[in-house]
Amino acid sequence: MSVLLYRLGKFAYGKPWYVIGGWLAVLAAVVLLLVTNPVKLSNEVRIDGTPSQRVIDGLATSLPEASGGQGMLLFTAPEGARINDEKVRSALVAAVDAVYRHDHVVDARKLLAREAARGENSPLLRAQAAVAQAAGKPSSGKTPVPLQQGGQPVPGVVVSADGSTALMQFQFDQQTFELPAGTIDSTIRAAEQQAATGDLDVLPSAAMMEIPEIIGVGEIVGVVVAALVLLITLGSVIAAGLPLIIALAGVTVGVGGAFTLSTVFEIHSLAAVLALMLGLAVGIDYALFIVNRERRLILDQGMDPHEATGRALGTAGSAVFFAGSTVIIALAGLLVIGITLLSTMAIVAAGTIAIAVLLALTLLPALLGLVKERICPARTRRREQERTGGDAEHTRAVRWGALLVRHRYAALAASILIPAILAVPAAGMKLGLPSGASYNTDTGQRRGYDLVSDAYGPGYNGPLLIAVDSTTNGQPLTPVTLAAVTSDLRSVKGATAVSLAGMNETGTTAILSLIPGSGPNDDATKDLATALRDKSAQIRATHGAEIGIAGFTTLAIDVSDRLADVLPLYVATVLGLSLIVLLLVFRSLMVPLMATLGFLLSIAATFGLTTAVFQWGWLQSLIGLDATAPVVSLLPIIITGVLYGLAMDYQMFLVTSIREAHVHGATAVNATVTGFARASSVVLAAATIMVSVFAGFVFNAQPMIKQAGFALAAGILIDAFVIRMTFIPATMALAQEKAWWIPARLNRLLPDLDVEGDKLTQKIPLHHPTPAQQAQTAG
């Protein structure tokens, strides 16, 4: 491996435009495809095979008009006025009309008029009367009333009991992510233009959102901070710019390439954001590791840049290759779960990582071939000699490494105790999906959520959808049956109101809307959904009707249950495959086990911090947050995979340096100090860069992205500084030579990957320059 990468680096350095031209062609092709094929992303959380997803898929066949995305707009009257004031009501009616006339909105008025024309032959009208009689009045004490126009109720619009607000619920003819770009925003604007004549304020629900912006101010600031860290670490604008070029090229090809396929495969917006975060972070880190190694070879050993580039690829490039492999393995492990949403995320992110590795091993040495001696100008070499005085043993990193080794027991205790304490809140972690309550109080989504809760009751923010199907093939549901089913559902603890939301033309399928007495993510609502599902067998046996429950809360329950079931399999798969890779790389039994134990400590601490900040509300002001919410259901399994891969990056960079020193003759303790001194500065810089990039996403308006950015930033912070740079050196100092023990028979069976470049040194010996040549190179 080391010899192959050495030759690749030398070739790319010597023939830079061959490599650069190839990558420019790839970039041009991606940009051309993006221009000619519009990007189409999804916000849908779809988990195939779950009860709620089966209900939604069944409605797409039996009642297609009810399978589109749901919209909800809240209209608030100006202070001192009421919805029924003539001017206000006229503006509201005009706004409702504008929404129903808008493209891709299902006009409930036409459907109702069609049924009214059928008179007594309409199964919908007969069912409405029966359900209304059986449901009675809502028990919440905030009974809304239909909006009246010309003596007739306006479909889909109810006015709050105090007359201050009106709530409009409607449907699109497609799922929201399938709508043409701008449809949702233009629908809201159409309502706002008419509502303005009556000074009505229009607030959309959290579901009424276009795809969130992927790159905002926070993300840009994160990249700027990363650039500053690179400049400080490498001390040169040219050297600092190369990792940024590699990272930007990587996300352009990786994420851009995924976007070009979005018209063929459904890609969730979180998949794009995850790939962008990882692509930026690892692209910078991998390039930094190679550039830093090349510069050290030039500064410490006086190599010319061409040879140093080849040697850097042969040693640091090998570590980058296997570090990237562990991240890809961790992400690919998501494929065994069998959930399309997670599989798409895994493929897009893993593909972006693979491209980042390939760029670091090909484009980076080609760029170094253009830069040549400017990667380490003469003044940098002179400054380095003055700083070290020719004796690396006096560097700050060596002193810190020696301190860790000398106080290994205290370092080990602290590195275990700190993450253990931080992990405590994870015991109370609750899982859910983002709702309007997850947004900051100054956003329209949160204001709308709070106003709906106050005026109508919290359950109106997350009604449960009950699909009722006749169990007799081809026979319609009778009004008597629907009334009986409604009464049974209404009697379940926590249900405040039940109404008929729709029915197909044959009368074999009906949809009931059940309003809970609690919010979408409240435990009481989850208990209600579970009780309704438990009651389904009784309703089938008693009334001859099959019920299925869907909606926000049931989807959250199903997602959490499904992921909880597959998480052990996923963790076992990832740990097993990664332990094999680490065993091959380090040829040690203890090092992979220490790496895995350290990861378990860091992931537990990460979930503890995420729970404390987002669920409990601790220190939220530091990240500009003022909303508490459950941890997103998808987050634990995604963060587990991603953080494991990234943690192994630092393990690879740090321990390969220690092993390299050990392979070349240093004792176990001295190798720990020497290897730590060589790698700690670049690991410190790489971790700082990664935290900066991930932290930029904490300020994204989308709660799911905000939580993912925070969890990754916190996880890297803990893993790099507490685990990799404290726990690992301390344990290796304690184990000494035992850290590198491996059974002789197993050692013979394992292939020699030569990550440290020992074979490279043997096959292509390094010819050290004479002092005169060094002086000539230094200029």
Disulfide bonds with the S-S distance in Angstrom:
none
